[in-house]
Amino acid sequence: MNTRWKQEHRGYAIRIDYPLYAFHANLRKKTYMPKKPVKKRAQWTWAPAKPSSVPQSVKTKVDALAQALVVTELKPAHVLPPPPEPRFNYIVDISTKWHGRYFYFISKYACPGPNALSPFFDAPFARLEYQQNGRFSMAYMRHTGQWWPLYTDLTIGEALKIIREGVHFQP
């Protein structure tokens, strides 16, 4: 950090700390001022319209493939018997659900403590958004509670393979 002292009109000296790279020198006035941010011009781009609903044939296909993934791979790997002395939340079930254009993978947790507000709660961990023509975009739930998109324009087979193998899409 670069420290500069500024003399105020009432005689008080105020220390101002700015990073050294944020200065440009005005040689006529012998002053150092922080650089103003450069304002970018707004630019319009074309975005394809998102479908308002998902065709029923796509819903049934995705539901069947996702249920097969949940039953054969996700549940055996992540749903374990309860610990002998449970103190922390643990996964008791994994399910799927459609909500509008979105397909969610949801894990159900048990809350064993005496101070628990409810005995169970649901936490979604992966989301598929239907784009068009059987293509999906994928997002995972961050620790901040926001969906973070990672992949776009995937087929359902590619999306389920990423959930099976990817580190971001684990319950």
N, C-alpha and C positions, 0 to 999 in steps of 0.2 A: 504494500500500500504506500502511496505517496501522500505525505502530509503537507498541507499548505496552511498558512495562518492568514486569516482575513481580518482586517481592521474594521470594526463597526463604527458608526458615527457617534456613539456615546462613549467610546474609549475602551470597550470590552474587546478582547481578542478571542476569536472563535476559531477552533481548529477544525479543518475540513479534511476528511479522509476520502480520497478517490483512488481507484486503481490507476496505475501509471498509464496503462494503455487507453484509458478513457479520455485523455487530454489531447487537445490540440493547442498549439501556442499561437496567440495573436501577438505578433512581434511589435506592432505599433503601440498597443496599450500595455504591454508587458503583463498580461494576465493569462491565466490558465482556466479554461472553462471545459466542462464535460461536453462531449460531442452529442449533438441531437440525433435521435434515431432517424433513419432514412424511411420515409413513407412510401410503401409500394402502391402502385396503381391497382385498382380492382379489375379483375378480368373475368368475363363470363365464359363458362365452358358448358358443353353439352353433357347431360346426364340422362341415361335411359330411364323411362318411367318404370317404377316398381309395380309388380302386379298386386292387385287388391286382395286376391285370394289364391289359394293353392288348389290345383285340380285334385279331385278325389283319388284319381289313379296314382298320382305322385304321393299323396298322403298314405295310402295303403302300402305302397312299395317301401317307402321310407320307414314306416312303422314296423313292418315285418323284418326288414334288415336290421333295424336298430334293436328290436327286441331280441333277435338272435345274438347280436353282439353283447347285449347286457347279460343274457342268461349264460352264454358260453364263456365269456372272457372277463367282463367287468365284475360281476357278482362273485365268482370264485376267487378273484384276486383281491378284492377290496372289502367284501362283507365277511367279517371274521366273527367267531363266537365272542360273546361279551367277556371282558377281562374278569378275573376272580374278584378283585376289589375295584370296581369302576369309580374313578374320580373325574375323568374327563369324558367329553363327548366322543362317541364312536358311531361308525356307519352301521345301520341295520338293514338298509334296502337301497336299491338303485332302480329308478324308473324313468320313463320318458313321457312327454306330453306335447301336444300341439297347442299353440296359442296364436291365432291369426296366421301370419306368414312364418312364424318362428317355431322351431322344433327344439325342445329343451331336453337335456339329460339332467336328471335331478337325483341327488343323494339325500337319503333320509337319515338323520342323526338322532341318537338317543341321548338324553341329558340325565345322567344318573344322580347328580348331586341333590342335597336337600334344599338348596336355594334356587333350584331351576324354576323358571317361570312356567314352562310346559314340559311334559315328558319327552316330546319329539319336536323336531323342526326340519324343514326342507331347505336345501341349499342347491341351487342350480350350478353346474360346473361347466357346461358346454352348451352353445347355442348355434343352431343352423338356421340361416335366414334364406328363404326361397327367393331366388332372383328371377329367373325365367328359363324356360326350355330345360328343366331338370337340373339346373345349376344352383349351387348354394354358396354362401359365404359363411365363414366360421369365426366365432368369437369365444373367448373364455372370460370367466368372471374373475376380475382382479381382487386383490385384498381390500381395495377401496370401495367395492360394491358396484363398480362400473364394468360394463361389457367392453372388452378390448378386442377389436377385430384383427385377426392374423392372416386369414386366407380368403381369397375371393375366387369365384368362377370355378368351383370344384363340382365334380359329379358326386353322387351319393357314395359310391365305392371309395373314391379318394378321401372323402370326408371321414368315413368310418375307419379307414386305415389310419388316418392321422389321429383319431380319438384313441384307437387301439395302441398306437406306438408313441404318440406325442406326450411330452412332459407337461404341457400347459393344460391339457384336457383330461386330467386325472381327478377323481373325486377327493 
